[in-house]
């Protein structure tokens, strides 16, 4: 359907926030029967363009046509009524409601115009989930009782259940494992073959080349160009996204210096540490000045280890030694007292405080450690914020900018700055580059290595094996919530990690 008129035409779209021109005359076209990737670094304008299209933001200029008709939705509900259905990166559902209630939130069928037809809701909910092959999900259970991956799939099922002309998927695979991604792609291909237009926003390059027909690239709020996927090599795509050569980042890594470095002092030693139902008892050492990676498939126990170490969950087995002294990591307060810092996976709900400024978010952990009665002088707050904005390259007009207006990558840098201001000894990073662009990933990876060179210990979790291999001195391999191996030095490679995960079962 490449020769048919575009289903969606956006021309000269502009959107400005205080101090930030998010979209500067952007053109974007989506066609029936195609999967169209929207690519760019964080801050390029991808999410803003999606939110303008779906009524979250009102555009400041330009036009949008859907099926040749001018559209300017004022709310997401209005966009949905026009046939534009969206699934955002963060799961925007209600965890305390059942799966079925979430699937039909705001559009519950009724009997006689009054009572909710719960039998029909449950039947249609099962049918909607069956399209994604989620036949074992109990639609009467609270959504929050399921994993983030299942919650994301429920959000996708909700979008697919609406009769849509255009389906927008904004980072829908960020919490899905390989099998779930494959099932989603099967659904996307079927919908594409039925003539649906699909806009796919992702930071996974392999997924772009596996599922999309066209690619539009944005940079700094402007259109770089539109390309056929099969005609655009990966290296060229990355270069267009970043406006510079990928080779600048290819030298990043542990390098050869680690082999000649003297033996490092053990900061943390875990023995038989575990929690029933979360992670089986395991042993692990974390030394000063090194990165210990946790590798495993979705649900293997990586986040569970991070939460135990920070005291967010309490271990019911084993012992923890810090500086060779037995230590109770019974709460985050206890972990912080040991010099531990934790950057959780979900920065939106567990990281940033969106109502506060960049400065206020950065000084939050340091202020909390001192107590609220010993307020940091404003001058010291400004010094810290300005220092870390410059040191980490946080893209913001000033430190008083609301952090909600920053891109995902810059929000992540601000969260790292929060903990660096507290001068931790151990930095626990759970998916620190999730949902951010290639350039920001490279910058955060370099920061991690620089911190280790200064003696900080890092526990590093990433679903991207290449990233784990690039950053780690040692890698603990997990499967089915159990530590099954530990690799170091030349043993560390993507192939060896995958072999280890797959090979230990008879």
Residue, then its C-alpha position, 0 to 999 in steps of 0.5 A: x500500500x506504499x502508493x496509496x495516500x497516507x493515512x496520517x499526514x502531519x505537516x509543519x508541526x510545532x510545539x514549544x514548552x518554556x525554554x524548549x522548542x520540542x517540535x520545529x516544523x516536523x512532517x510525519x506520514x503514516x500509511x495503511x498496511x505499514x509499520x512505521x518506526x519513529x526514531x531519534x535520541x531522547x529529546x528529539x521530539x518523538x514522544x511530543x509528536x505522539x502526544x500532540x497527535x493523541x491530544x495530550x498536548x495541543x500543537x502550536x502550529x502546523x496541521x494534521x490530516x487523518x484519512x484526508x480530514x483535518x484533526x486536532x484532538x483535544x483529549x486522548x479520548x477524542x483521539x481514540x474516537x477518531x480512530x487513533x489508539x495509543x500504548x505508551x512506554x509507561x503502563x498507564x493503567x490502574x493496578x488495584x483494578x482487575x485485568x478486565x476492568x482495566x481493559x474496559x476502563x471508561x467504556x464498560x458495556x451496560x445492560x439496559x443502559x445502567x448496570x455493567x454487564x460483567x459477564x460480557x466484560x470477562x468474555x471480551x477480556x479473555x478474547x482480547x488477551x487471546x489475541x496476544x496468546x495470553x490465555x492463562x491470565x485470570x481477568x478477575x485478578x488485580x492487574x498489579x498482581x501480575x508482572x510489569x511484562x503482563x501489565x504491558x501486554x494488557x495495555x496493548x490488548x486494551x489498545x487493540x480491542x478498540x476499533x482503530x485506524x492508526x495504532x501507536x506503540x510507544x516503547x511497547x516492548x521495553x518490559x517484554x521478553x523475547x517470546x512476548x516480543x515475538x507474539x506482539x510482532x505476530x499480532x502487528x503483522x496481522x494487523x498490518x496485513x489487515x490494512x491498519x497503520x502502525x507507528x512504532x517507537x522503540x530504542x531497540x534497533x534489531x526490532x526496528x529492522x525485524x518489524x518495520x517498513x519505514x523509518x522517520x528520524x527526528x533530531x533536536x525537534x526537527x525532521x532529519x528524513x523518512x527512509x525505507x527500512x531495508x534501504x537504511x543500514x544500521x550504522x547510517x540510522x544511528x548516525x542520522x539519529x545522533x548527528x555524528x559517527x557511531x565510531x565515536x562510541x565504539x571504543x567505550x568499554x572496560x579496556x585492557x587496564x582492568x587486567x593489570x589493576x591491583x586486587x580490589x577491596x571487597x565492599x559487600x559479601x553476601x552469603x546464602x542471601x535470598x528471599x523465598x519466592x523472590x530469589x534463591x539463596x546465593x553468594x556474591x561479592x562486590x568490590x570497590x572500583x568494579x562493575x558487577x553485572x547481573x545477566x538473565x532473562x526477564x523474571x530471572x531475579x535481577x531486580x529482586x537481588x537489587x531490591x534485597x541489597x538496598x533493603x527495599x525487600x527484606x532477605x529471609x535467608x543468609x547474611x550480608x557483610x559490609x567491610x567484613x562486618x555483619x550488617x542488617x540490610x532491613x530497610x533502605x535507610x539501613x542500606x543508605x547508612x552503609x553508603x548504598x544508592x539505588x536507581x530503580x527500573x521505573x524512573x517515572x513512579x519510583x525515581x523522579x518527583x515530577x512536581x519538583x525542579x531539576x535542582x530539587x530532584x538532584x538534592x533530594x537524597x542528600x537532604x534526606x540523609x541530613x534530615x529535614x530539620x537541617x536544610x541544605x542552604x540554597x546556595x549549596x543546592x544551586x552549586x550541586x545542581x549546577x555542578x551535576x547539570x554540567x558534569x553529566x551533560x543534563x540538557x535543560x535550560x536551567x536547574x529550575x526547570x521542572x524535571x517533567x519537561x526533560x527527556x527520559x535520558x536527561x531525567x535518568x541523568x538527574x537521578x544519577x546526579x541525585x545519588x552522586x551528590x550523596x557520595x555513595x560507595x555502592x551504586x545499584x543501577x537497575x536498567x539505567x539505560x532503559x528507554x533512552x537513546x543510543x547516545x545517552x546510553x553511551x554517555x551513561x556507560x562512560x559515566x559508570x566506568x569513570x565512577x569505578x575508576x574513582x573507586x565506586x562499586x557498581x551493581x549493574x542490571x541491563x536487559x541488553x547483553x551487549x551493554x552488560x558485557x561492555x560495562x562489567x568486570x564480573x557477571x553473575x548469571x541468573x535463571x529462574x530466580x537462581x544464580x547459576x554461574x559467575x563469569x569474569x575477564x575473557x569469559x564474559x561475552x554475549x555468547x557465553x552468557x546465553x550458553x550459560x543460561x541455556x546450558x545448565x538445565x538437563 
